[in-house]
Amino acid sequence: MKITYLGHNTHMIETRGVRILTDPFITPNPMASGIDLGTLAPNYLLLTHAHGDHVADVEQLAADKDVTIISGYEIVNYFAERKCKGHGMNIGGKYTFDWGTVKMVNALHSSAFPDGTYGGNPAGFVIWNEEGCVYIAGDTALTLDMKLIPEICPPLDLAILPIGDNFTMGYDDAAIAAQYVQCHRVLGCHYNTFDVIHIDTNSAVQAFESKGIELLLLNIGETLEV
């Protein structure tokens, strides 16, 4: 399982011959200006919630009828009205695709489209197959619900956690979240894109190290293996 960081909360996950793109926010993100949207060619778009900095490029990417949106029921229905194909889910549910299993888990945040349309409940996802198991937290506060994840999912190889504070948990809370989900390898996201989520990255790394957890902060375009 290969994961490439594309800025903010956008990641390309490559596993078993498919490409899963999370929360595509590339075109409006000046930090991701070196990425050509047309070359990404995802098979699936995994959307945690409806905010503009998580769905900005969905319609352009999903115009290809071979692309399937995986998200909450309301988000999938919203894009279905725009002729996009989707697989709707809801909190607590899981579904096994031919490449692996996806479980939709709770996130503590809000969710509305830029036009004001209700976006359903925000969510995180755990995805797994024989190559690995990854938790994509989405935008969330620290919540005790995270303690359920080790009870209902396989052991995590990687947790992708927001660390930027203000709109989500900051790195101190995220380090606790990593303990709750029992994962000692974390990929940080949702930081430094905007002024209000700018962080001291050295302090973030130290906050995780103090709990015996590795925090990875990738450059845009950089890849890691699970």
N, C-alpha and C positions, 0 to 999 in steps of 0.2 A: 504494500500500500504506500503510494507516494503522495505527498501533500506539498503543494506550492502556494506560498503566501502571495496574494495579489493586492494587498492593502486593506486597511480597515477591518472588515469582517469577511472578506472575500478570499476563499481558498479553492484551489482545484485539487480534488481528491481523485487519484487514478488507482483503480483496483479492478482486477479480473476483467480487463478489457473495456471498462467504461470510465467516463470522465464526469464527475459530479462537482458542479460549481455551486458554492454557497454564497448566498446574499450578494448578488453582483452589484457592486458600486464602483465602477471603473471610469466610465465616461465623465462624470462630474468631479472625480477625485484628481486634483492636480498632481498628487503624489504618485498616481498610477498612470501618468501621461505616456509612459514608455510602453504600455501594454496595448496591443492591437486587438480590439474586441473581436474582430472578424476571424482571428486565428485560434480562438479558444476552443471552439467546436465541442461544447459539452453535450453529453447525452441526457443529463438530468440537472435541474436547478433545485437546490435545497434551500428553502426560504424559512427563516425563523420567525419573521414578523413583517409587518407591512410598511414600516417607516421608509422614507425616501432613500436614506443612506443604506438600505438593504435590498431595495427592489428597483433601483434606478434603471438598470439595463435589462430587466426581465423581458419586456415586450420585444425588444430587438433580438435578443438571443433566442427567445421562444417562438419567433416567427418561423424558424425551421421546425417543420412538423415532426421531426424525429426527436425533438427535445421534450422531455416530460418534466413538469413542475411537481415537486413533492413538497407539500406544505399543509397548513391547517385548512380545514374545509372552506372557510370563508375566503381565504386568499386564493385558493384554487378556483373557486366559483367566480371571483372577481376577474381573474385572467381568462377563464373560459369564455366570458362575455366578450373578450378581446381576441377570441379564436386561438387561444393557447391551450395545449393539452396538459392535463394534470392528474395527479393522484392525491386526493384529499385524505387527511388524517385528523386525529384529534388527540388531546393529551392522554397519555397512558396506553395508547394503541401502538401496535407494531405490525409490520408487514414484511414478508420475505419476498424480495425481488430475485431474479435469476442470478444476481451478482452479490447478494447479501441481505441482511436484515436491517430494517430501520425502525427504531422505537422513538416515539415522540414523548418528550418529558417536559415537566413544568419549567417555566421561566417567570421571574417576577419583574414585570416591565409593563409597557403599554403597547398598543398596536392599532394604528390607523394609517390609511393611505394618504399621500400628499393632498388628494382632493377631498379629504374628510371622511371617506367611506370607512366604515368599521372593518377592522382587519382581523377580528377574532382574537383568541388568546395568543399571546406570545409564547414561544416554545423553544426548547432545545431539542437536539436529536442525539441519539447514540446509534452509530452504525457499526456493523461487524460482519465479518466472514472469517475464513480460515487464515487470511493475511493479517488480521488485527482487529482491534476494537477502539473506536475513537468517539469521544464525547464532544459535541459542538454545542456549547452552552447558549449561544446567541447573546442577546442583550439581557442581562439579568442582574438583580441584586443577589447577595449572599442569602441563601434560604436553606432551612433544615431539610427541605425536600430532596436536596442533593444527596443526603445520607441514604436515600432509598436506592440510588443508582447501583451501588455494589450488590444490593439485594436482588435486583431484578434484571441485571445485565451481566454479560461476561466481564472479567477483569479488564480494566482500561489499559491500553498501551499509550494513549495520549489524550490529554484534555485540552481543548481549545477554549480559553477563557478570556473574557474582556477584562482589561486591567486599567482603563483610562479614567475611571471615576466620573463624577458629575451625572452622566446619563446611566451608568452601570456601576457595578462594584469596582472599587479601586484595587490596586495590587495587594494591599494588606488583607482585604476581605477575600480576594481571589486566592491567596495562599491558603487561607482557611478552607475555601471551597475545594481546593485540591486535596486537602486532608479528608474532607467529607466524602469525596468520590473515590478516595484511596488510589490516587494516581500521582506518581512521583516524577512525571515528565509532562510539562505544560508548555503549550504554544500560546504566547500572549497575542491579543488582538484588541481592536477598538481603542487605540491610543494614538496620540500625536497627529491625528487627521485634522482636528480643529484645535483652536487655542485652548478651549475649556477642557480638553482631554489630553493636554500636553503633560507628560510625566518625566520625572528623573529616572531614566532607565536603569542606572546603576543602583539606585535605591530599590527599584522593583526587583531586580535580580537578587539583591541581598535579603529582601523580605521573604522570598521563596527559599533561598539557601538556608536561612535561619530555621526553617522547618524541614530541611533535608530534601527539598524539592528542586528539580532543575527547571528553570524558566528559560525558554528559547524565544529570542526576539529576532526574527528573520528580516532580512532586507526584502523589499518587494521583488518578486521573481525568484527568490531563493527557495530551495526544495529540501525537504527532509523525508527520510524513510521511516515507516512504522514497522 
